Amino acid sequence: MIAPNLDAASRYGIDRAGLGALLADQPPYRAEQVWKGLYELLATPEEMTNLPRRLREELEQALRPDLQFVTESVSDGGETLKFLWSLTGDARVETVLMLYPDRATVCVSSQAGCAMGCGFCATGQSGFTRHLTAGEIIEQVVRAARRARDGGRRVSNVVFMGMGEPLANEAAVWAAAERLHGDLGLSARHLTISTIGIVPGIRKLAEHRLPVTLAVSLHAANDELRDRLVPINRRYPLGEVLSACADLLAVSRRRISFEWALIDGVNDRAVDAAELAALARRLRPAAHVNLIPLNPTRGWPTAGSPPTQVAEFRRRLASLGVNVTVRSNRGTDIDAACGQLAATTPVELSSPRCARTASG
């Protein structure tokens, strides 16, 4: 039997010491069996057939999942999946799984909602509900990895680019990153933490040992425009953001990425390309720029840049010596692309793109 005086614990929030305490009445090797079952086999307690049946039943009750499945949306011929989860306190978040021929990437949420107030982002339009725990973040990856495994793929990359500002929830995000690396076996170089420019969080990353990748959602290369697009810039202006990035680069030696959502007539002009190139060159080696044609959201009237302007902006940056790529949008039709996550229940459609009812 498990320790009777302990309350139910979060399945992926509990640490090794906590699991050991829960299984104090069991042989010492049981805790290791359960831990490997959770992280190496991606198994639920009831699926751990190397454990006695009674113990499996008790663990199923004692180690509760944090995520309750609500619905799933499918796009790109089944290669992009978006999961909607319900959490305690009526909070909801979304996770996106992107399948490729030889791998899979999971885009995880770190908060329910977001307090940063970026008007062109659906999450920012919805407001902030609460921070996610490390266990809630980890479980998103595990649940998505199980689905990827069903299709013969292994999750190799995790990007903290879902709902919320990861560095506003830095402690939980970093605890999740360490567990994803140390127990799920993901390379630190394949973990990307995104930020809108939370300077204390960027500086905190420099104190940690894992060389994760930092992606800064820049969107403007002068303070006047960025104050309008990214309100937190009034608190952490570009000069401070760039200084923190340079200090992190000196420690991690990992190239930093600048994310740039192209908005028609707003930040896709020749002057914007010149300003962005100048900022990118301030980091040595120069930052990589990832262009993202702005995805449509209900609360933002301005359209994303048309394909011809995206190509021209990319050409200008390349001519100025910037290492630049254009992100291929996936899941736009199911509101799963960058900036579209809002944790709403999708409308049932007759096309095959939308909601399934299986929990995965």
N, C-alpha and C positions, 0 to 999 in steps of 0.2 A: 504493500500500500504506500501511497505518497503521504507526506507529512500532513496530518489532518488539521493542523492549526494555521495553515497558510491559505490566504485567499487566492482566488483564481488570478492568473498572471497573463500578461500579453504574450502571445505565442512567440513573436519575434522581438518583443521588448525585453524579455527576461535575459539576463546575462548568465554566464557559466556558473558563477557563484550562486545566483538565485536558483538556477536549475538544480545545482547540487543540493541546496537546502530543501528544495521541493522533493527530491528523491533521497533524502537522508536515510530513510528506512530501507532503501534498496541496496544491492551490491554496488560497490563503487563504479564498476564499469557501465552501469545502466545510464548514468548521465551522459557519458561519451556516446553511447549508442543513440540516445535521443538527439543529442546535438548534431551528430552526423546525419541522422535521419532528416532533421529540419533543414540543414544547410547544404549537405552534399547530395542527398536524395530528393530534396524538395518535397518531402513526404509529410502528410498529416499524421498525427499520432495513431489514428486507426489503421493507417497503411504500413506502420512499422511492425511487420510480421515477425521480426526477431525478438519482439517483446511479448511477455505473457498477455493473454487476452484481457484479463482484468486490469492490468496496468495500462494497456492501450485505452481502455474505456475511461479510466480515471484521468489519464492525461488529456484525453479529448475534452473533458470537462474543465480540467484545471488550467490548461494552456489555451485560452480562448483566442480566436482570430480577431483582429482589429477591424478588418474590412468585411463588410457585408455586401455581397454582389447585388447590384440593382439592374444593370443592363449592359449590353455590349453592342457596339456599332462597328461595321466592317466596311472597308473601302479598298480601292486599288486591287480588286480581284482577290481579296482575302489577305493581302500583304500588309495592310495597316489595320490595326484593331484598337478601338478605344473602349476602356472599361470605366464604368461609373460605379463608385463605391459609396456606401453609407457608413459613417463613423459614429462613434458615441457622441451624444449631444446634438444629434440631427445634422451634423456637418456632412458635406459631400465633397468628394474630390474625384478627379479623373486621372487615368494612366493611359499612355499610348505605347503600344507595341508595334515596332516596325520590323518586318521580316525581309531579309535579303537572301540571295541564293545560298550563302555559306555562313550566315551569322544573323544575329538579331540585336536590336537596340531598344532599350526601354527608356521612355521619357517619364520621369516621376514627378509628382507634386510634393512640395515641402510645406505648404500651408493650405488651409481651406480658405479660398479667396486670397486677396492681396491688398495691402494698405498703401502701395506705392502710387496709385492713382494715375497711371499712364492711360490717357484717354483712348488710345488706339488698341488697347488690349482688353479682351473680353473679361479676363479674370480681374483686372483692375477696375473695370466698370461695375463688377458685382460687389466690390467691397471686401472687407476682411472679416473672417469668422474666428479662426484660431490657428495656432501653430500645430503642426503634426509632430507626433513623437517619432523617435528613431525607429521604433517597432512598426509604426504605421508606414513609414517610408520603405523599410526593408521588405515588408510584406507585399508592397506593390511590385517589387522586383521579383520576389519569389512566385507570386501568382502569375505574373506575366511570363516568367521563365518556364513554368509548367505548361502554359499554352504553346510557347515556342517549341518546347520539347515534343509536344504532340505532333508538330509539323516537321520534326527532324532537325530543328535548329537549336543552337545553344546561344544564350544571351552572352554577348561579349562586351557590350558597351552600355553604360548607364549615363544618361544626361539629366541633370537636375534643372530642367527647363519647362516643367509642367506648371501647375498652379502655384503661385506664391513667389516670394523673394527668398531664395535659399539662405543668403547671408543675414537676413533678419531673423533667421532661426538657426544660426550657425552651430550651436552646440548639438542639436539633434541631427542636423545634416552631417556634421563631421562624424558623430558617433555612427550614423548609418554608413557613411563612406568607409570607415574603418572595418565595420562588420562585413560589408560587401567585398572588401579586399581580403580580409583575413579569413573569413569563413565561407563566403560564396566563391572565393577564388578568382575574383575579377582583378585584372591588372589595374593598378592605380592610374596608369596612363590612359586607360579607357574609361575613366570616371571624369565627367565634365561638370563642373559647378558653375552655374550662370549667376550673374548679379547685374542689377541695374546701376551699380556703383556705390555700394555700401562700404565706405572706406575702412571703418574699423574691422569689418568682416574680411576684407582683402588682406589687411595687415595680420589678422589672426591666422589666415591660411599660411602665411610665411613662417609661423611658429610650429606648424605641423610637419610631420616627417614624410607623409605620402606625397609624391609628386603628381597630384591631380592636375587636370587642365582647367584653367580659368577662362570663362567666356564673359566678356563685359558687353552688355546691351547698350551700345553707345547712341546710335540713331541721330546724333547731331554732333558736330565738331566745334561748335562755338557755344558759349554759355547762354547767349540770348535765345537762340533757338531751342537749346536743350532744356532751358528753364520751362519752356512752353510744352515740350513733348514729354519731358521726364521731370516731374515736379521735385523729386528728391535732389535734383541737381542744385537747387537753391541752398541745400544744406551741405552737399558734397560736390562742389563745382569741379569742372574738368581738370583743372590743375592738380587738385588733391587726388582725384581718381588716378590720373596718369602717374603721379609720384608714388602712390601705393602700388600700382602695377609694376613700376620699375623696381621697387624694393622687392616685391615678390619674385620677379624675374631673376634678380640677382641671386636669390636663394634657391629657387626651384629649377632654374635653367629650362623651364618648360615654356614653349611659345604661348603667348596669350592671344586669344581670339577677340576681335571686335565684331559684335553682331550689329547689323545695320538694316532695319526694316525700311525699305524704299517706299516713300509716300509721294504720290504724284504731285509735282510742282512744289513740294515742301523741302525735301532733303535729297533730291536726285539731280540737282543742277551741277554745272561745271564748277562753280565756286564751292559747292559741298564736297565734291570729289577732291579738289585741291586742299581744302582744310582737313579732310579725313586723311589724305596721304601724308600731310605734314605731321599729324598726330601719330600715325602709325610708325613713322620714321623716328619718332622720339624714343621708341623702345628698341633696344638692340639685343638680339636680332629683331627686325621690324615685326610688329604684330601682324597676324594674319587677319584679313577682313572677310567676313562671311556675310554676303548680301542675301536678304530675305525679302522678296516681293511681299508687301504688306497684304495680309489676308483679311478678307471682309469680316467685320463684326457689326452687330446691330447698333451699337452706340457710337460709332465713329463715321462721319459722313464722307471723309475724303478717301478716294480709292488708292489702291496700290499702284505703283508705277507700271505702265504697260511693258510688255516684253521688249520692245525696241529700245525703250529708255533704260531698262535694266541692263541690256547688252551694252549700250553706250556708256553707262556709268561704270560698268566693269572694265570696258576698254580704256576709259580715262584713267582709272586707278592703276591698271596694269602698265600704262604708258608712263606713269609717275613712279614706277618701281615697286608697287605694292603687290604683295602676294594675296590674291583675291579669288574667291570662289563664289558661286551662286548656289544657294541651298535649293535643292529640289523639294518643292512642297508636296507633302503627302497627307491624305486625309482631309483635304479642304472641304469636301462635300459632306463630311460628317462632323465638321467643326473640331477636328483633331489636329489641325496644323498650328504652327507657331502663333501664339496670341489669341487663339480661339477657344481655349478651354474655359468653361464656365460652370461645369457640374450641373447641367440641366438634363432632364430626361428627354431623349430625342423623340421626335414625332415619328410614329410608325409610317413607313413608306412602302409603296408597292415594289420599288426597285430593290435589288439584292444588296444595296449598300448599307442597310440599316438593321435595326435592333434584333439581336438574337436573345433567346431566353435562357440558354444554358449558362451555368455559373463558371464553367472552365475549371 
